[in-house]
Amino acid sequence: MHRRIAAFAIAAVLAGCAAEPPAPELVIGLRNPTVAFGGTSRFSAERFAGTWETVACLGSCVRSERYVQATEGVYLRRTGDVETPFLISAPGVLREMGGDDRLVVMWVDEGFRTAAIGDADGRWAAILNRNRKPARDRIKAAKEILDFNGWDVSKLRVVK
């Protein structure tokens, strides 16, 4: 009797396993989606506002971008002729108004001279600096932050 119950239990477990669909294959592009990341608590809308130069990036990046604080809690991101409004939804997290894009400022140095930023979907990330000649120690720190947050820093390219 015990053998029949054990055989039935094993058959039920095996049948249940066979019915499970295979797990979807994890695709890791520019960023590992299993690594959690978020905005820096050091973020300050007033101090982050202004022009930033892209010194290195992953994915599709622009050479320069400007962040303008339109009202309290609303930012305008200007890249070339394109202006996109963003709400500050959390420290270092900017959510596109009327859209799905989220920008995440993962790190900024104390002087707000260098920043590590990326989109929440993992399509692009960049190291931004206030001018074209960033300090090496801050660039190194920004790379380490990108790496810590799941970005493939081996694919970073310098923007000139």
VEXVEXNU-949816 format. One record per residue: x, y, z of N, C-alpha, C, O in turn; residue in one letter; residue number from 1. Coordinates in Angstrom, 3 decimals, always signed. Example, Ala and Ser with C-alpha at 12.3 -4.5 7.8 and 13.67 -1.06 7.14 Angstrom:
2
        n_X        n_Y        n_Z       ca_X       ca_Y       ca_Z        c_X        c_Y        c_Z        o_X        o_Y        o_Z   aa     i
    +13.190     -5.690     +7.800    +12.300     -4.500     +7.800    +13.200     -3.300     +7.800    +14.236     -3.319     +8.465    A     1
    +12.850     -2.250     +7.080    +13.670     -1.060     +7.140    +12.900     +0.030     +7.870    +13.409     +1.138     +8.039    S     2
//
This chain:
160
        n_X        n_Y        n_Z       ca_X       ca_Y       ca_Z        c_X        c_Y        c_Z        o_X        o_Y        o_Z   aa     i
     +0.810     -1.185     +0.000     +0.000     +0.000     +0.000     +0.860     +1.258     +0.000     +0.598     +2.196     -0.753    M     1
     +1.899     +1.275     +0.857     +2.779     +2.438     +0.934     +3.527     +2.651     -0.378     +3.806     +3.781     -0.779    H     2
     +3.846     +1.529     -1.041     +4.559     +1.650     -2.317     +3.671     +2.310     -3.365     +4.135     +3.134     -4.153    R     3
     +2.384     +1.941     -3.369     +1.456     +2.530     -4.331     +1.298     +4.030     -4.077     +1.278     +4.810     -5.028    R     4
     +1.188     +4.441     -2.835     +1.051     +5.861     -2.490     +2.311     +6.623     -2.900     +2.232     +7.712     -3.468    I     5
     +3.481     +6.033     -2.605     +4.746     +6.675     -2.974     +4.863     +6.789     -4.492     +5.282     +7.827     -5.006    A     6
     +4.493     +5.725     -5.214     +4.561     +5.767     -6.680     +3.599     +6.807     -7.232     +3.926     +7.529     -8.174    A     7
     +2.412     +6.878     -6.641     +1.432     +7.879     -7.077     +1.958     +9.296     -6.819     +1.815    +10.174     -7.671    F     8
     +2.561     +9.519     -5.657     +3.098    +10.846     -5.307     +4.213    +11.239     -6.268     +4.263    +12.379     -6.730    A     9
     +5.098    +10.311     -6.569     +6.192    +10.590     -7.505     +5.631    +10.898     -8.886     +6.082    +11.840     -9.537    I    10
     +4.664    +10.124     -9.338     +4.054    +10.364    -10.652     +3.379    +11.728    -10.692     +3.456    +12.427    -11.703    A    11
     +2.713    +12.117     -9.596     +2.050    +13.423     -9.548     +3.063    +14.555     -9.611     +2.850    +15.546    -10.309    A    12
     +4.162    +14.411     -8.885     +5.214    +15.441     -8.903     +5.811    +15.541    -10.302     +5.986    +16.645    -10.817    V    13
     +6.119    +14.428    -10.912     +6.700    +14.433    -12.260     +5.731    +15.014    -13.281     +6.149    +15.736    -14.185    L    14
     +4.466    +14.715    -13.152     +3.459    +15.262    -14.070     +3.376    +16.770    -13.902     +3.247    +17.497    -14.887    A    15
     +3.447    +17.245    -12.668     +3.416    +18.681    -12.409     +4.619    +19.382    -13.002     +4.500    +20.494    -13.516    G    16
     +5.780    +18.742    -12.935     +6.988    +19.332    -13.506     +6.892    +19.405    -15.021     +7.326    +20.380    -15.633    C    17
     +6.327    +18.380    -15.615     +6.221    +18.350    -17.070     +5.269    +19.424    -17.573     +5.422    +19.912    -18.692    A    18
     +4.275    +19.802    -16.749     +3.291    +20.788    -17.176     +3.819    +22.220    -17.057     +3.254    +23.132    -17.661    A    19
     +4.893    +22.434    -16.290     +5.463    +23.774    -16.109     +6.086    +24.256    -17.416     +6.876    +23.533    -18.024    E    20
     +5.745    +25.450    -17.850     +6.417    +25.982    -19.033     +7.859    +26.324    -18.684     +8.158    +26.654    -17.537    P    21
     +8.740    +26.247    -19.649    +10.139    +26.562    -19.364    +10.275    +28.039    -18.987     +9.544    +28.892    -19.492    P    22
    +11.217    +28.322    -18.099    +11.463    +29.710    -17.679    +11.968    +30.498    -18.883    +12.745    +29.978    -19.684    A    23
    +11.528    +31.760    -19.016    +12.015    +32.550    -20.147    +13.513    +32.793    -20.007    +14.042    +32.930    -18.904    P    24
    +14.170    +32.842    -21.143    +15.614    +33.062    -21.143    +15.895    +34.502    -20.739    +15.287    +35.434    -21.265    E    25
    +16.816    +34.676    -19.805    +17.197    +35.998    -19.335    +18.152    +36.623    -20.341    +19.215    +36.070    -20.622    L    26
    +17.772    +37.771    -20.879    +18.612    +38.467    -21.845    +19.271    +39.643    -21.143    +18.596    +40.521    -20.605    V    27
    +20.581    +39.647    -21.158    +21.326    +40.744    -20.541    +21.965    +41.544    -21.660    +22.858    +41.061    -22.356    I    28
    +21.495    +42.776    -21.824    +22.042    +43.667    -22.839    +23.052    +44.609    -22.213    +24.136    +44.190    -21.806    G    29
    +22.696    +45.872    -22.137    +23.587    +46.865    -21.539    +23.529    +46.821    -20.015    +24.466    +47.247    -19.340    L    30
    +22.418    +46.302    -19.473    +22.242    +46.248    -18.024    +21.595    +44.934    -17.618    +20.661    +44.465    -18.268    R    31
    +22.090    +44.353    -16.560    +21.525    +43.128    -16.026    +20.221    +43.478    -15.299    +20.263    +44.142    -14.264    N    32
    +19.077    +43.049    -15.814    +17.791    +43.436    -15.222    +17.509    +42.817    -13.856    +16.560    +43.223    -13.185    P    33
    +18.313    +41.843    -13.431    +18.091    +41.238    -12.118    +18.729    +42.053    -10.995    +18.485    +41.783     -9.818    T    34
    +19.547    +43.049    -11.351    +20.194    +43.892    -10.345    +19.296    +45.094    -10.070    +18.950    +45.845    -10.982    V    35
    +18.929    +45.265     -8.822    +18.098    +46.411     -8.448    +18.946    +47.686     -8.462    +20.134    +47.659     -8.141    A    36
    +18.319    +48.792     -8.838    +19.032    +50.062     -8.753    +18.053    +51.188     -8.522    +16.860    +51.061     -8.798    F    37
    +18.564    +52.284     -8.016    +17.692    +53.409     -7.711    +18.465    +54.712     -7.723    +19.680    +54.734     -7.918    G    38
    +17.742    +55.789     -7.513    +18.331    +57.115     -7.520    +19.106    +57.401     -6.247    +18.853    +56.814     -5.195    G    39
    +20.051    +58.314     -6.368    +20.860    +58.695     -5.228    +20.087    +59.603     -4.273    +19.341    +60.483     -4.702    T    40
    +20.273    +59.382     -3.000    +19.625    +60.233     -1.997    +20.277    +61.621     -1.955    +19.721    +62.546     -1.363    S    41
    +21.435    +61.769     -2.571    +22.127    +63.055     -2.621    +21.499    +63.999     -3.655    +21.840    +65.181     -3.699    R    42
    +20.599    +63.489     -4.472    +20.025    +64.283     -5.560    +19.394    +65.568     -5.027    +18.687    +65.562     -4.020    F    43
    +19.666    +66.661     -5.726    +19.059    +67.963     -5.439    +18.667    +68.573     -6.776    +19.518    +68.780     -7.641    S    44
    +17.388    +68.858     -6.945    +16.901    +69.394     -8.221    +17.619    +70.700     -8.577    +17.990    +70.911     -9.732    A    45
    +17.813    +71.566     -7.596    +18.456    +72.853     -7.856    +19.903    +72.668     -8.292    +20.357    +73.321     -9.232    E    46
    +20.629    +71.785     -7.618    +22.055    +71.601     -7.927    +22.275    +70.789     -9.195    +23.297    +70.946     -9.862    R    47
    +21.316    +69.915     -9.536    +21.469    +69.113    -10.748    +21.144    +69.919    -12.009    +21.602    +69.582    -13.100    F    48
    +20.365    +70.964    -11.857    +19.966    +71.783    -13.015    +21.202    +72.360    -13.699    +22.202    +72.670    -13.051    A    49
    +21.115    +72.495    -15.004    +22.202    +73.080    -15.782    +22.634    +72.190    -16.922    +21.993    +71.185    -17.228    G    50
    +23.731    +72.573    -17.544    +24.253    +71.852    -18.703    +25.242    +70.783    -18.268    +26.096    +71.013    -17.412    T    51
    +25.111    +69.621    -18.867    +25.996    +68.485    -18.621    +26.564    +68.015    -19.956    +25.851    +67.986    -20.959    W    52
    +27.815    +67.654    -19.969    +28.473    +67.068    -21.142    +28.572    +65.561    -20.932    +28.938    +65.108    -19.848    E    53
    +28.251    +64.788    -21.959    +28.394    +63.336    -21.885    +29.842    +62.992    -22.186    +30.343    +63.295    -23.269    T    54
    +30.515    +62.361    -21.232    +31.916    +61.996    -21.448    +32.074    +60.521    -21.796    +33.060    +60.135    -22.424    V    55
    +31.111    +59.697    -21.393    +31.114    +58.273    -21.753    +29.672    +57.788    -21.692    +28.867    +58.289    -20.907    A    56
    +29.355    +56.795    -22.541    +27.971    +56.318    -22.542    +27.858    +54.879    -23.007    +28.781    +54.304    -23.584    C    57
    +26.704    +54.329    -22.736    +26.274    +53.017    -23.213    +24.988    +53.247    -23.985    +24.122    +53.994    -23.531    L    58
    +24.849    +52.627    -25.131    +23.631    +52.806    -25.912    +23.677    +54.113    -26.684    +24.750    +54.637    -26.983    G    59
    +22.508    +54.628    -26.998    +22.386    +55.845    -27.787    +22.445    +57.062    -26.866    +21.574    +57.242    -26.015    S    60
    +23.458    +57.886    -27.034    +23.640    +59.037    -26.156    +23.850    +60.306    -26.970    +24.214    +60.271    -28.146    C    61
    +23.611    +61.415    -26.306    +23.841    +62.723    -26.917    +25.092    +63.329    -26.301    +25.492    +62.967    -25.194    V    62
    +25.695    +64.243    -27.021    +26.936    +64.848    -26.543    +26.703    +65.764    -25.345    +27.534    +65.832    -24.438    R    63
    +25.591    +66.456    -25.343    +25.326    +67.383    -24.253    +23.834    +67.427    -23.986    +23.024    +67.261    -24.898    S    64
    +23.479    +67.649    -22.740    +22.073    +67.769    -22.375    +21.948    +68.806    -21.275    +22.883    +69.053    -20.512    E    65
    +20.791    +69.393    -21.216    +20.555    +70.446    -20.229    +19.289    +70.098    -19.450    +18.280    +69.682    -20.020    R    66
    +19.372    +70.279    -18.144    +18.229    +70.064    -17.264    +17.830    +71.414    -16.678    +18.643    +72.109    -16.069    Y    67
    +16.582    +71.764    -16.872    +16.073    +73.046    -16.400    +14.945    +72.756    -15.418    +14.020    +72.007    -15.732    V    68
    +15.021    +73.346    -14.239    +13.953    +73.176    -13.265    +12.844    +74.150    -13.644    +12.948    +75.352    -13.403    Q    69
    +11.777    +73.614    -14.242    +10.670    +74.441    -14.725     +9.829    +74.946    -13.560     +9.547    +76.140    -13.465    A    70
     +9.437    +74.052    -12.690     +8.707    +74.380    -11.462     +9.207    +73.409    -10.409     +9.986    +72.506    -10.716    T    71
     +8.775    +73.581     -9.192     +9.193    +72.638     -8.163     +8.643    +71.259     -8.513     +7.434    +71.078     -8.657    E    72
     +9.540    +70.299     -8.647     +9.132    +68.939     -8.967     +9.034    +68.633    -10.449     +8.771    +67.487    -10.813    G    73
     +9.236    +69.626    -11.326     +9.179    +69.386    -12.774    +10.486    +69.861    -13.401    +10.945    +70.978    -13.165    V    74
    +11.061    +68.990    -14.196    +12.309    +69.267    -14.915    +12.045    +69.221    -16.409    +11.189    +68.465    -16.870    Y    75
    +12.769    +70.017    -17.158    +12.784    +69.902    -18.615    +14.167    +69.400    -19.001    +15.180    +69.972    -18.597    L    76
    +14.202    +68.335    -19.780    +15.469    +67.796    -20.283    +15.583    +68.215    -21.735    +14.735    +67.869    -22.557    R    77
    +16.620    +68.954    -22.046    +16.851    +69.404    -23.420    +18.036    +68.666    -24.005    +19.145    +68.705    -23.472    R    78
    +17.777    +67.987    -25.121    +18.826    +67.316    -25.877    +18.667    +67.767    -27.323    +17.721    +67.376    -28.007    T    79
    +19.599    +68.590    -27.778    +19.470    +69.165    -29.117    +18.238    +70.046    -29.163    +18.091    +70.956    -28.348    G    80
    +17.350    +69.780    -30.113    +16.113    +70.549    -30.258    +14.929    +69.924    -29.525    +13.816    +70.448    -29.584    D    81
    +15.162    +68.816    -28.841    +14.085    +68.092    -28.171    +14.038    +68.487    -26.696    +15.055    +68.489    -26.003    V    82
    +12.845    +68.818    -26.239    +12.633    +69.171    -24.836    +11.585    +68.223    -24.262    +10.476    +68.131    -24.788    E    83
    +11.928    +67.521    -23.193    +11.032    +66.541    -22.593    +10.798    +66.896    -21.133    +11.759    +67.075    -20.386    T    84
     +9.520    +67.003    -20.704     +9.250    +67.290    -19.288     +9.272    +66.021    -18.441     +8.780    +64.971    -18.855    P    85
     +9.846    +66.138    -17.260     +9.935    +65.034    -16.308     +9.477    +65.503    -14.938     +9.735    +66.636    -14.532    F    86
     +8.797    +64.614    -14.238     +8.447    +64.834    -12.836     +9.513    +64.176    -11.976    +10.011    +63.102    -12.315    L    87
     +9.859    +64.798    -10.888    +10.776    +64.173     -9.939     +9.907    +63.304     -9.033     +9.213    +63.808     -8.150    I    88
     +9.955    +61.985     -9.264     +9.060    +61.083     -8.540     +9.692    +60.531     -7.265     +8.983    +60.038     -6.387    S    89
    +11.001    +60.608     -7.158    +11.743    +60.169     -5.975    +13.131    +60.792     -6.095    +13.501    +61.250     -7.176    A    90
    +13.897    +60.821     -5.023    +15.245    +61.392     -5.144    +16.040    +60.707     -6.268    +16.282    +59.501     -6.220    P    91
    +16.434    +61.479     -7.259    +17.214    +60.952     -8.367    +16.428    +60.190     -9.411    +17.027    +59.617    -10.321    G    92
    +15.107    +60.162     -9.316    +14.282    +59.448    -10.289    +13.358    +60.443    -10.974    +12.526    +61.081    -10.330    V    93
    +13.514    +60.566    -12.283    +12.719    +61.492    -13.083    +11.816    +60.681    -14.003    +12.296    +59.862    -14.787    L    94
    +10.511    +60.908    -13.908     +9.526    +60.161    -14.704     +8.956    +61.086    -15.776     +8.457    +62.170    -15.474    R    95
     +9.036    +60.641    -17.038     +8.553    +61.448    -18.163     +7.060    +61.744    -18.010     +6.260    +60.846    -17.749    E    96
     +6.706    +62.999    -18.175     +5.292    +63.390    -18.127     +4.638    +62.975    -19.442     +5.113    +63.345    -20.515    M    97
     +3.558    +62.215    -19.363     +2.861    +61.769    -20.559     +3.587    +60.670    -21.316     +3.256    +60.398    -22.470    G    98
     +4.570    +60.034    -20.692     +5.331    +58.974    -21.359     +5.764    +57.914    -20.362     +5.368    +57.934    -19.197    G    99
     +6.584    +56.989    -20.840     +7.004    +55.860    -20.014     +8.457    +55.925    -19.565     +8.882    +55.103    -18.753    D   100
     +9.230    +56.884    -20.073    +10.651    +56.929    -19.738    +10.874    +57.362    -18.299    +10.195    +58.245    -17.775    D   101
    +11.858    +56.703    -17.674    +12.306    +57.096    -16.336    +13.818    +57.227    -16.372    +14.524    +56.299    -16.767    R   102
    +14.301    +58.373    -15.962    +15.737    +58.601    -15.842    +16.112    +58.405    -14.386    +15.402    +58.848    -13.484    L   103
    +17.228    +57.740    -14.166    +17.679    +57.493    -12.806    +19.082    +58.070    -12.640    +20.025    +57.640    -13.303    V   104
    +19.203    +59.045    -11.750    +20.506    +59.592    -11.394    +21.006    +58.712    -10.259    +20.585    +58.852     -9.111    V   105
    +21.920    +57.796    -10.603    +22.404    +56.817     -9.637    +23.449    +57.391     -8.702    +23.592    +56.937     -7.567    M   106
    +24.186    +58.398     -9.181    +25.276    +58.961     -8.383    +25.605    +60.350     -8.896    +25.525    +60.627    -10.093    W   107
    +25.971    +61.201     -7.981    +26.512    +62.515     -8.312    +27.522    +62.846     -7.217    +27.290    +62.568     -6.041    V   108
    +28.649    +63.444     -7.617    +29.655    +63.763     -6.603    +29.174    +64.928     -5.739    +28.186    +65.585     -6.068    D   109
    +29.870    +65.176     -4.645    +29.443    +66.215     -3.700    +29.321    +67.590     -4.330    +28.451    +68.371     -3.945    E   110
    +30.178    +67.898     -5.290    +30.151    +69.207     -5.930    +29.212    +69.294     -7.126    +29.145    +70.335     -7.779    G   111
    +28.496    +68.236     -7.419    +27.591    +68.162     -8.577    +28.332    +68.520     -9.871    +27.850    +69.294    -10.697    F   112
    +29.533    +67.922    -10.013    +30.341    +68.122    -11.218    +30.300    +66.911    -12.135    +30.486    +67.047    -13.344    R   113
    +30.057    +65.714    -11.572    +30.039    +64.467    -12.338    +28.857    +63.632    -11.858    +28.552    +63.603    -10.665    T   114
    +28.187    +62.947    -12.803    +27.019    +62.136    -12.454    +26.996    +60.860    -13.278    +27.522    +60.810    -14.390    A   115
    +26.377    +59.828    -12.714    +26.086    +58.584    -13.427    +24.571    +58.515    -13.549    +23.861    +58.549    -12.544    A   116
    +24.077    +58.417    -14.774    +22.638    +58.454    -15.043    +22.306    +57.377    -16.074    +23.140    +57.030    -16.910    I   117
    +21.098    +56.860    -16.011    +20.656    +55.879    -16.999    +19.147    +55.806    -17.018    +18.475    +56.382    -16.162    G   118
    +18.615    +55.095    -18.000    +17.165    +54.932    -18.034    +16.806    +53.631    -17.321    +17.594    +52.685    -17.284    D   119
    +15.620    +53.607    -16.766    +15.187    +52.460    -15.964    +15.045    +51.184    -16.794    +15.089    +50.086    -16.238    A   120
    +14.875    +51.308    -18.112    +14.718    +50.131    -18.970    +16.044    +49.522    -19.412    +16.057    +48.477    -20.062    D   121
    +17.146    +50.155    -19.070    +18.454    +49.605    -19.421    +18.873    +49.831    -20.854    +19.737    +49.111    -21.355    G   122
    +18.286    +50.815    -21.541    +18.636    +51.078    -22.941    +19.863    +51.975    -23.088    +20.576    +51.881    -24.087    R   123
    +20.119    +52.842    -22.109    +21.290    +53.713    -22.172    +21.687    +54.172    -20.778    +20.871    +54.221    -19.857    W   124
    +22.934    +54.498    -20.657    +23.462    +55.095    -19.428    +24.591    +56.011    -19.842    +25.166    +55.855    -20.919    A   125
    +24.909    +56.970    -18.983    +25.969    +57.910    -19.325    +26.669    +58.407    -18.074    +26.105    +58.442    -16.980    A   126
    +27.902    +58.785    -18.278    +28.653    +59.534    -17.270    +28.654    +60.967    -17.766    +29.175    +61.273    -18.839    I   127
    +28.062    +61.839    -16.964    +27.945    +63.246    -17.325    +28.923    +64.066    -16.495    +29.239    +63.720    -15.357    L   128
    +29.391    +65.145    -17.079    +30.279    +66.058    -16.375    +29.909    +67.484    -16.769    +29.348    +67.711    -17.840    N   129
    +30.218    +68.420    -15.920    +29.876    +69.817    -16.195    +30.707    +70.413    -17.324    +30.311    +71.414    -17.921    R   130
    +31.851    +69.810    -17.622    +32.666    +70.283    -18.748    +33.300    +69.088    -19.443    +33.090    +67.948    -19.027    N   131
    +34.063    +69.330    -20.481    +34.652    +68.251    -21.284    +35.890    +67.644    -20.642    +36.406    +66.653    -21.160    R   132
    +36.396    +68.195    -19.531    +37.611    +67.677    -18.899    +37.322    +67.198    -17.478    +37.613    +67.904    -16.512    K   133
    +36.757    +66.014    -17.351    +36.412    +65.506    -16.017    +37.646    +65.002    -15.264    +38.640    +64.608    -15.874    P   134
    +37.569    +65.019    -13.968    +38.629    +64.466    -13.135    +38.576    +62.941    -13.189    +37.496    +62.352    -13.160    A   135
    +39.740    +62.308    -13.267    +39.807    +60.841    -13.392    +39.184    +60.122    -12.212    +38.533    +59.092    -12.387    R   136
    +39.376    +60.651    -11.009    +38.827    +59.970     -9.833    +37.304    +59.956     -9.859    +36.689    +58.973     -9.444    D   137
    +36.690    +61.029    -10.338    +35.228    +61.061    -10.418    +34.711    +60.154    -11.525    +33.665    +59.525    -11.368    R   138
    +35.428    +60.075    -12.642    +35.035    +59.162    -13.731    +35.140    +57.718    -13.240    +34.268    +56.895    -13.518    I   139
    +36.206    +57.421    -12.514    +36.368    +56.070    -11.962    +35.219    +55.742    -11.017    +34.670    +54.641    -11.068    K   140
    +34.854    +56.684    -10.159    +33.742    +56.469     -9.220    +32.435    +56.250     -9.977    +31.655    +55.370     -9.614    A   141
    +32.185    +57.035    -11.021    +30.950    +56.892    -11.812    +30.905    +55.516    -12.485    +29.847    +54.888    -12.519    A   142
    +32.031    +55.039    -13.018    +32.086    +53.703    -13.627    +31.768    +52.629    -12.593    +31.027    +51.688    -12.876    K   143
    +32.328    +52.770    -11.405    +32.075    +51.792    -10.346    +30.594    +51.772     -9.968    +30.035    +50.706     -9.709    E   144
    +29.967    +52.927     -9.937    +28.534    +53.000     -9.623    +27.713    +52.321    -10.717    +26.791    +51.559    -10.426    I   145
    +28.053    +52.601    -11.983    +27.338    +51.949    -13.090    +27.484    +50.430    -12.989    +26.507    +49.697    -13.137    L   146
    +28.697    +49.966    -12.737    +28.952    +48.537    -12.611    +28.146    +47.955    -11.446    +27.515    +46.909    -11.598    D   147
    +28.159    +48.611    -10.301    +27.424    +48.166     -9.124    +25.926    +48.064     -9.417    +25.241    +47.196     -8.877    F   148
    +25.427    +48.948    -10.269    +23.998    +48.975    -10.607    +23.642    +48.093    -11.800    +22.550    +48.215    -12.355    N   149
    +24.553    +47.207    -12.197    +24.249    +46.196    -13.197    +24.569    +46.545    -14.634    +24.253    +45.766    -15.533    G   150
    +25.189    +47.698    -14.883    +25.522    +48.092    -16.249    +26.797    +47.406    -16.702    +27.699    +47.180    -15.896    W   151
    +26.881    +47.073    -17.978    +28.076    +46.429    -18.557    +29.071    +47.528    -18.930    +29.051    +48.035    -20.051    D   152
    +29.933    +47.889    -17.990    +30.855    +49.008    -18.217    +31.919    +48.689    -19.258    +32.612    +49.591    -19.729    V   153
    +32.057    +47.407    -19.627    +33.011    +47.070    -20.693    +32.555    +47.646    -22.042    +33.349    +47.756    -22.976    S   154
    +31.265    +48.011    -22.134    +30.734    +48.565    -23.378    +30.684    +50.095    -23.360    +30.205    +50.706    -24.315    K   155
    +31.177    +50.721    -22.279    +31.219    +52.187    -22.219    +32.109    +52.713    -23.338    +33.181    +52.164    -23.593    L   156
    +31.673    +53.763    -23.997    +32.507    +54.387    -25.020    +32.633    +55.870    -24.715    +31.700    +56.510    -24.229    R   157
    +33.799    +56.389    -25.011    +34.079    +57.798    -24.767    +33.372    +58.652    -25.815    +33.353    +58.302    -26.995    V   158
    +32.796    +59.761    -25.390    +32.120    +60.679    -26.291    +33.005    +61.912    -26.423    +33.359    +62.552    -25.433    V   159
    +33.353    +62.230    -27.669    +34.220    +63.395    -27.901    +33.503    +64.474    -28.660    +34.085    +65.522    -28.940    K   160
//
